[in-house]
Amino acid sequence: MLIDYAAITHPGKIRKNNEDAYLLSALDGEEPIINGRARPLKVGEPGLLVAVADGMGGAAAGEVASHEGLAAVSLFLFGHWGRLAPEKVAETELLKALKTAVEQASDAVLRYSDDDRTARGMGSTLTAAVIWRGAVYVAQVGDSRAYLFRQGRLHQITEDQTLVNDLVAQGALTREQARVHPQRNMITQALGSPQPLRVVLTRLVLRRGDRLLCCSDGLHGEVHDDRIEEVMGQALSPRRSLELLVDEALIQGGRDNITAVILALNDPSLALPAPDEGLDLYHPDLTSRGRGLWERFLHLIGGGAS
């Protein structure tokens, strides 16, 4: 699959340290790109891993947490999926490997925190996506996000694991109230937490011309979805789109670290979308019995950004 991509991480205007990180890996044994210079990535049988993490903790602990978490996810996926992908052709194997990789990453961050007193309480969000055989498989922990841009419309394909998002789901807050709530950054799930981790998995079939955006809350917390949609609708290169989005986040205050990755999915092997085609999202239930692997939620999303 042909994939054009760009990635940017920026400390913002307030924070001294940049505790965000991004990762790209072809899961083929080559060293992954973690906050490094872009290079061509050949996407083979194992697919392409892209991930964004937002660390937290005292001193440099947040920076360590985000990097440790990303490295652990990449290493596990290479060992338990990348090397076996030609044999393990079922997507169930990929989903199991992705979920376990995130759990292993959380354990790795927790062990580091336990071993280093200065890093106690550190943690990280994680939004990790594997592009494989014409679909994207997303694992979500915390409040970094994945969006899909298709036919001029932006769709949020992950749900924030935050206190305010829980209140929105309960009807106690509106979406707009949540955006300015003083506890809007209080996450309920994180890598490195001693509590049981709830990894949310999503599967989405891709179409030619789709663009996947993974970003930390330093971007989506400052730049409204409408503006993200506007920038991504300008048919610019992924790099230029990211530059404009980061500039917008800085204009709006740049109160947090800002990190984002855009993948432009223009491979001719992907089918073209039907006119006004929405998103068909699947949330795998790896523990279900009788009803099969999938509990399907069909989202035909209409009207603007969602």
C-alpha positions as CSV (number, residue, x, y, z in Angstrom):
1,M,0.0,0.0,0.0
2,L,1.3,3.5,-0.9
3,I,1.1,5.9,2.1
4,D,2.3,9.5,2.2
5,Y,2.6,10.8,5.7
6,A,3.9,13.6,7.9
7,A,4.4,13.9,11.6
8,I,5.1,16.8,13.9
9,T,5.6,17.2,17.6
10,H,6.0,20.7,19.2
11,P,6.4,21.7,22.9
12,G,3.8,24.4,22.7
13,K,4.1,27.9,24.2
14,I,3.9,27.1,27.9
15,R,5.5,23.7,28.7
16,K,9.3,23.5,29.1
17,N,9.4,19.8,28.3
18,N,7.8,18.0,25.4
19,E,6.2,14.9,26.9
20,D,4.4,13.9,23.7
21,A,5.7,11.4,21.2
22,Y,4.7,9.8,17.9
23,L,5.8,6.5,16.3
24,L,5.7,5.0,12.9
25,S,6.8,1.4,12.2
26,A,6.4,-1.0,9.2
27,L,6.7,-3.8,11.8
28,D,9.4,-5.4,9.7
29,G,12.3,-5.3,12.1
30,E,13.6,-1.9,11.0
31,E,14.0,0.6,13.8
32,P,10.7,2.5,14.3
33,I,10.6,6.3,13.9
34,I,10.0,7.9,17.3
35,N,9.9,11.7,17.1
36,G,12.5,11.3,14.3
37,R,13.1,12.5,10.8
38,A,10.6,11.2,8.3
39,R,11.9,8.5,5.9
40,P,10.2,6.3,3.3
41,L,8.3,3.4,4.8
42,K,7.6,0.4,2.7
43,V,4.3,-1.1,3.9
44,G,4.5,-4.9,3.6
45,E,2.5,-7.8,4.8
46,P,2.5,-6.8,8.5
47,G,1.0,-3.4,7.8
48,L,2.0,0.0,9.2
49,L,1.8,1.0,12.8
50,V,1.2,4.7,13.7
51,A,0.8,5.9,17.3
52,V,0.6,9.0,19.4
53,A,1.2,9.2,23.1
54,D,0.9,12.1,25.6
55,G,3.0,11.4,28.8
56,M,2.4,12.8,32.3
57,G,4.4,12.8,35.5
58,G,7.0,14.8,37.4
59,A,10.3,16.0,36.1
60,A,11.0,14.1,32.8
61,A,8.8,11.1,33.8
62,G,6.0,12.0,31.2
63,E,8.6,12.0,28.4
64,V,9.8,8.6,29.5
65,A,6.3,7.2,29.8
66,S,5.3,8.2,26.3
67,H,8.5,6.9,24.7
68,E,8.5,3.6,26.8
69,G,4.9,3.0,25.9
70,L,5.3,3.5,22.2
71,A,8.5,1.4,22.1
72,A,6.8,-1.4,24.0
73,V,3.8,-1.5,21.6
74,S,6.1,-1.6,18.5
75,L,8.4,-4.3,19.9
76,F,5.5,-6.5,20.9
77,L,3.6,-6.1,17.7
78,F,6.8,-6.9,15.7
79,G,7.5,-10.0,17.7
80,H,3.9,-11.3,17.9
81,W,2.4,-10.1,14.6
82,G,5.0,-8.6,12.2
83,R,7.1,-11.8,12.1
84,L,4.0,-14.0,11.8
85,A,1.7,-12.0,9.6
86,P,2.1,-14.1,6.4
87,E,0.9,-17.1,8.4
88,K,-1.6,-15.4,10.7
89,V,-3.9,-14.1,8.1
90,A,-7.0,-13.7,10.3
91,E,-7.7,-10.2,11.6
92,T,-8.6,-11.8,14.9
93,E,-4.9,-12.4,15.4
94,L,-4.0,-8.8,14.7
95,L,-6.7,-7.6,17.1
96,K,-5.5,-9.9,19.9
97,A,-1.9,-8.8,19.3
98,L,-2.8,-5.1,19.2
99,K,-4.7,-5.3,22.5
100,T,-2.0,-7.3,24.2
101,A,0.6,-5.0,23.0
102,V,-1.1,-2.0,24.6
103,E,-1.5,-4.0,27.9
104,Q,2.2,-4.9,27.8
105,A,3.1,-1.3,27.2
106,S,1.1,-0.3,30.2
107,D,2.9,-2.9,32.3
108,A,6.2,-1.6,31.0
109,V,5.4,2.0,32.1
110,L,4.2,0.8,35.5
111,R,7.4,-1.3,36.1
112,Y,9.6,1.7,35.2
113,S,7.5,3.8,37.6
114,D,8.0,1.3,40.4
115,D,11.7,1.0,39.8
116,D,12.4,4.8,39.8
117,R,11.1,6.8,42.7
118,T,11.3,10.0,40.7
119,A,8.9,8.6,38.1
120,R,6.2,7.4,40.5
121,G,2.8,8.1,39.1
122,M,3.9,8.6,35.6
123,G,1.6,7.5,32.8
124,S,0.6,8.1,29.2
125,T,-2.3,8.2,26.8
126,L,-2.1,6.1,23.6
127,T,-3.8,6.1,20.3
128,A,-2.3,3.3,18.1
129,A,-3.5,2.4,14.7
130,V,-2.4,-0.4,12.4
131,I,-3.1,-0.1,8.6
132,W,-3.5,-3.6,7.3
133,R,-5.2,-5.0,4.1
134,G,-7.4,-2.0,3.4
135,A,-8.6,-1.4,7.0
136,V,-7.4,0.5,10.1
137,Y,-7.4,-1.1,13.5
138,V,-7.3,1.4,16.4
139,A,-6.5,0.9,20.1
140,Q,-7.4,3.7,22.4
141,V,-6.4,4.6,25.9
142,G,-6.9,8.1,27.3
143,D,-7.7,11.3,25.3
144,S,-5.4,11.4,22.4
145,R,-7.6,11.0,19.3
146,A,-7.9,9.4,15.8
147,Y,-9.9,11.1,13.1
148,L,-10.7,10.1,9.6
149,F,-11.2,12.7,6.8
150,R,-13.3,11.4,3.9
151,Q,-15.0,13.3,1.1
152,G,-14.7,16.7,2.8
153,R,-16.0,15.6,6.2
154,L,-14.1,15.0,9.4
155,H,-15.1,12.0,11.6
156,Q,-13.8,11.4,15.1
157,I,-13.3,7.6,15.3
158,T,-12.1,7.3,19.0
159,E,-13.9,8.4,22.2
160,D,-12.0,10.2,24.9
161,Q,-11.6,8.2,28.1
162,T,-12.1,11.3,30.3
163,L,-14.3,12.3,33.2
164,V,-16.1,15.0,31.2
165,N,-16.8,12.6,28.3
166,D,-18.4,10.2,30.8
167,L,-20.5,13.2,32.0
168,V,-21.5,13.9,28.4
169,A,-22.5,10.3,27.9
170,Q,-24.7,10.6,31.1
171,G,-26.3,13.8,29.8
172,A,-24.8,15.9,32.6
173,L,-22.7,18.0,30.2
174,T,-23.0,19.1,26.5
175,R,-20.1,18.7,24.1
176,E,-19.5,22.4,24.1
177,Q,-19.5,22.6,28.0
178,A,-17.1,19.7,28.0
179,R,-14.6,21.6,25.8
180,V,-14.2,24.4,28.5
181,H,-14.8,22.3,31.6
182,P,-12.0,22.9,34.2
183,Q,-11.5,19.1,34.5
184,R,-11.6,18.4,30.8
185,N,-8.1,16.9,30.9
186,M,-8.8,14.4,33.6
187,I,-8.4,11.1,31.9
188,T,-9.9,7.8,33.3
189,Q,-7.5,5.4,31.6
190,A,-3.8,5.6,31.1
191,L,-0.8,3.4,30.4
192,G,1.1,2.8,33.6
193,S,-2.0,2.8,35.8
194,P,-2.1,0.1,38.5
195,Q,-5.9,-0.3,37.8
196,P,-7.1,-2.7,35.1
197,L,-6.7,-1.2,31.7
198,R,-9.7,-0.8,29.3
199,V,-8.4,-0.9,25.8
200,V,-11.1,0.2,23.2
201,L,-10.6,-1.4,19.8
202,T,-12.1,-0.1,16.6
203,R,-12.0,-1.4,13.0
204,L,-12.7,0.7,10.0
205,V,-12.6,-0.2,6.3
206,L,-10.5,2.4,4.4
207,R,-11.3,4.1,1.0
208,R,-9.0,5.7,-1.5
209,G,-8.5,9.3,-0.7
210,D,-9.0,8.9,3.1
211,R,-6.7,10.8,5.5
212,L,-6.1,9.5,9.0
213,L,-5.1,12.0,11.7
214,C,-3.8,10.8,15.1
215,C,-3.1,13.6,17.5
216,S,-2.7,14.5,21.2
217,D,-5.0,16.9,23.1
218,G,-2.6,19.7,22.6
219,L,-4.0,19.8,19.0
220,H,-7.7,18.9,19.4
221,G,-8.0,20.7,22.7
222,E,-7.0,24.0,21.0
223,V,-8.3,23.6,17.5
224,H,-12.0,22.9,17.0
225,D,-13.1,20.0,14.7
226,D,-14.6,22.5,12.2
227,R,-11.2,24.1,11.7
228,I,-9.4,20.8,11.5
229,E,-11.9,19.8,8.8
230,E,-11.4,23.0,7.0
231,V,-7.6,22.6,6.9
232,M,-7.7,19.0,5.8
233,G,-10.2,19.9,3.1
234,Q,-7.7,22.1,1.3
235,A,-6.1,19.3,-0.6
236,L,-2.6,20.2,0.8
237,S,0.3,17.8,1.4
238,P,0.2,16.0,4.8
239,R,3.2,18.1,5.9
240,R,1.6,21.4,5.0
241,S,-1.7,20.4,6.6
242,L,0.1,19.6,9.9
243,E,2.0,22.9,9.8
244,L,-1.2,24.8,9.5
245,L,-2.9,22.8,12.3
246,V,0.1,23.3,14.7
247,D,0.2,27.0,13.9
248,E,-3.5,27.2,14.7
249,A,-3.0,25.4,18.0
250,L,-0.2,27.9,18.9
251,I,-2.4,30.9,17.9
252,Q,-5.1,29.6,20.2
253,G,-2.7,29.4,23.2
254,G,-0.4,26.4,22.7
255,R,-1.0,25.5,26.4
256,D,0.1,21.9,25.9
257,N,2.5,19.9,23.9
258,I,1.2,19.4,20.3
259,T,1.7,16.2,18.3
260,A,0.0,14.8,15.2
261,V,0.5,12.4,12.4
262,I,-1.4,12.5,9.1
263,L,-1.5,9.5,6.7
264,A,-2.8,10.1,3.1
265,L,-4.2,6.9,1.8
266,N,-4.2,7.1,-2.0
267,D,-3.3,3.6,-2.9
268,P,-5.1,2.4,-6.0
269,S,-5.8,-1.0,-4.3
270,L,-8.3,0.8,-2.1
271,A,-11.9,1.1,-3.4
272,L,-13.2,4.6,-4.1
273,P,-15.9,5.8,-1.6
274,A,-19.5,5.9,-2.7
275,P,-21.0,9.4,-2.9
276,D,-21.6,10.7,0.7
277,E,-20.4,7.4,2.1
278,G,-20.2,7.5,5.9
279,L,-18.2,5.4,8.3
280,D,-18.9,1.8,9.0
281,L,-17.3,1.3,12.4
282,Y,-16.9,-2.0,14.2
283,H,-15.9,-2.4,17.8
284,P,-14.5,-5.9,18.3
285,D,-15.5,-7.8,21.4
286,L,-12.7,-10.3,21.8
287,T,-14.4,-12.0,24.7
288,S,-17.8,-12.6,23.1
289,R,-19.1,-16.1,22.5
290,G,-22.0,-17.4,20.4
291,R,-22.6,-14.1,18.6
292,G,-19.2,-14.3,16.9
293,L,-16.2,-11.9,17.0
294,W,-17.9,-8.6,16.2
295,E,-20.5,-6.5,18.0
296,R,-21.3,-4.2,15.1
297,F,-22.2,-0.5,15.4
298,L,-23.0,1.0,12.1
299,H,-22.5,4.8,12.1
300,L,-23.8,6.6,9.1
301,I,-22.5,10.0,10.1
302,G,-24.1,13.0,8.5
303,G,-23.5,16.7,8.5
304,G,-20.2,18.3,9.2
305,A,-17.6,17.1,11.7
306,S,-18.5,14.5,14.2
